[in-house]
Amino acid sequence: MTTNATSPRRILVVGPSWVGDMVMAQSLFMELKVQHPDAEIDVLAPAWSRPLLDRMPQVACAIDLPFAHGELGLTRRFALGRQLRSHRYDQAILLPNSFKSALVPWFAAIPLRTGWRGEMRSWILNDCRILAPEKLPLMVQRFLALALPKDAALPGALPEPIPVPQLRADPEQVLAAMNEFSLVTELDILALCPGAEFGDAKQWPSEHYAAVASSHLDAGGQVWLFGSAKDRAVTEAIIARLTIPDQGRCHNLAGRTSLAQAIDLLSVAGAVVSNDSGLMHIAAALHRPVVAVYGSTSPEFTPPLTDRVECMSIDIECRPCFKRICPLGHKRCLTELMPAQVIEALRRVSQPLIASSANRP
């Protein structure tokens, strides 16, 4: 199947299943629009990702992938692929490396199916790439490489600098969310994101977060805490460590906001302190000043893509281990990273913007 010179190129991207990875995927979408300005880019991804995709102007349409994590659902994938045949895509780009992620584009008879080799799917992909991890150490580089021809000389052919994700916040939705949760912006906002879906080995201790919150509150600011319902226990533990007067200037939003509301509310934060998490990547894509705390993982693979960031970690022999739970049981990579170090980094990264109202409604 070919397209004529006047018709826009139609591309289906099979998106990742993690919030942070989906944020980084915007770099790919941006590069595809550079190469094919008239392209229509649709993204096939879990339904939770719609609020993110809605804030990426490069994406024409989000298509829900209605499968649970790890579910094969062969019959339903076949039906979805047959349904998508009418879209007449020219190319599918697969960001996950799984076998099942290749099935829908194959069933949809998309003529060019591009992805990295993985899980014995080479026979399904007709543009199967072999990854050299040492040449593409960053996940975002691996995404971007799939926008280039198969014979492109990597990493030299990658765009430089890397296109930086830029999520859009809707001012009206920002105001609506603030009204719903009785929030104001008169006091400088420090956003804390103390959860980590990946596991405990990425979570900086609640007492350390409380010390950072206390420092900001002592300076006359306010603190908003973000996360999912599963993070409610840790956000409550942080607040419980504060004085009663300070607790009055803390707003625990964990488990209360939708993902869309979290995006909009983070857009007005003066600065953000976060574990290596999806919310960290969202804050970076909103170009908030970010202090990112790394424990078992490493910014050498999935850094927040912004120039207003400091990545904090300590150099001990066992990190990064990339484990969900500390295999040695001590979590020294996190417990020994002191609040004073993060507070100082926060001062450095946030000072130029923390007093600004340019991004507030």
Secondary structure, 3 states (H helix, E strand, C coil): CCCCCCCCCEEEEECCCCHHHHHHHHHHHHHHHHHCCCCEEEEEECHHHHHHHCCCCCEEEEEECCCCCCCCCHHHHHHHHHHHHHHCCCEEEECCCCCHHHHHHHHCCCCEEEEECCCCCCCCCCEEECCCCCCCCCHHHHHHHCCCCCCCCCCCCCCCCCCCCCCCCCHHHHHHHHHHCCCCCCCCEEEEECCCCCCHHHCCCHHHHHHHHHHHHHCCCEEEECCCHHHHHHHHHHHHCCCHHHHCCEEECCCCCCHHHHHHHHCCCCEEEEECCHHHHHHHHCCCCEEEECCCCCCCCCCCCCCCEEEECCCCCCCCCCCCCCCCCCCHHHHCCCHHHHHHHHHHHHHHHHCCCCCCC
